[in-house]
Amino acid sequence: MKLFSIFNRQLPSQSAGPEPPWKRREAALVWGAPMVLFPALAFIPVTVSLILQPGFPHARLLGGLLLPLLVTAMACGISRLAFCLHHEFDVLSFFAGGTVVVLIVVSMCAGVVLASTIAS
């Protein structure tokens, strides 16, 4: 009988307990930060090169399809970062807050660039 008990051992990844909360918050930060920052950085090039000054015949259509995708990705990323900020202050909250500050700076710069592009 001892031989069969070897095969019934659980691996560490198959543990019976639920995942700790800090792991869920860490996963939310790891996925949420790029989901927020990459679309924020891509918003101005997509808007200017595809919608305001199209370079090829169907550029406006492509821009019209990409902008809702960028906005959806940003909304999902912000909700993941908000999940990181709901708990007490720790390193994960610090990094999530730093990501939000970078998002605010990128959004403000994007607004200034977009306003200057539209005005000229």
N, C-alpha and C positions, 0 to 999 in steps of 0.2 A: 503493500500500500504506500510506502514511502516514495516509491518511484513515481507514482501518479501525482503526488503532492507537488513535485517539482514543476509540473506543467500548469498547475493552478495558481501560480504566483502572479501577482499583478505587477505590471511595469509601472515606473513612476508616472508616466504619462496617462496611465489608465486608473489613476487613483479614484476611489469612490467619492471623495469629498468634492464640494464645489470649488470653483476657481476663486482665489482670493480677490478682494475688491481692488487692490492696487494693481493687479495684473490687467483687469478690465480697464482701469483708468490709463494704464500705460499703453495698452493697445489703442485706446481711443486717441491718445496723444500722438502716437506713432502714425496713425492713419489720418487724424484730423489736421495736423499741421501742414502736410503737403496738399491736402484737399482744400485748404484755405489759401495758402501762399501761391501755389502755381497758377490757379485761375486768376488771382488778383494781379499777378505779374503779367499774365497773358491778356488781360482785358483791354488795355490800351492798344497793343499791336493789332489785335483782332478788330477793334472798333475803327481805328484809323485806316489800316491797310485794306480791310475788307468792306467796310460800310461807308465811311466818309470819302475815301479816295480809292475806289475799287481799281484793281490792277488787271483784272481779266473779266470776261463776260458774266460769269455767274458768281462773282465774288460776294455780292450783296446777299444772295441766297445762302451761300456757305456761312457768311457772317451771321445771318439771321438764325441759322441752325446752331452755330457754335455758342452764341451768347447765352441762350437759355441753359445749355449744358454747363457753361462756366458758372452761371448763377446758381444752378442746382448743386454743383460740386461745392461751391462756397457755403451754401446753406447747410449741407450735410457736414462739412468740416467744422463750421461754427457750432453746430449742435454737439459734435464730438468734443470740441474744446470746452464747451460749457459743462459737459459731464465731468471733465477733469477739474473744473473750478468749483464744483458744488461742495466739496469736502473741505476738511481742515487744510491749513496751509502747509505744504511740504514741497519737495523738489518737483513733483509732477505739476503742482499748481503754479510753481514759479515758471516752469518752462511753458505751460499753457498761457500764462499771463504775458510772458515775453513774446509768444507767437501772436497774441492779440494786439500787443503794442506795435509789432512789425506790420501787422495787417492794417492798423489804423494809419501808420505812416505811409505805406504803399497806397492806400486808398486816397489819402489826401494829395499825394504827389500825382496820382492818376487823375484826380479831379482837376488839378491845376493844368496838367498837360492837355487834358481833353478840352477844358475851357479855352486854352490858348489856341488849340488847333481849330476849334469851331469859330473862334472870333476872327481868325486870319483867313 
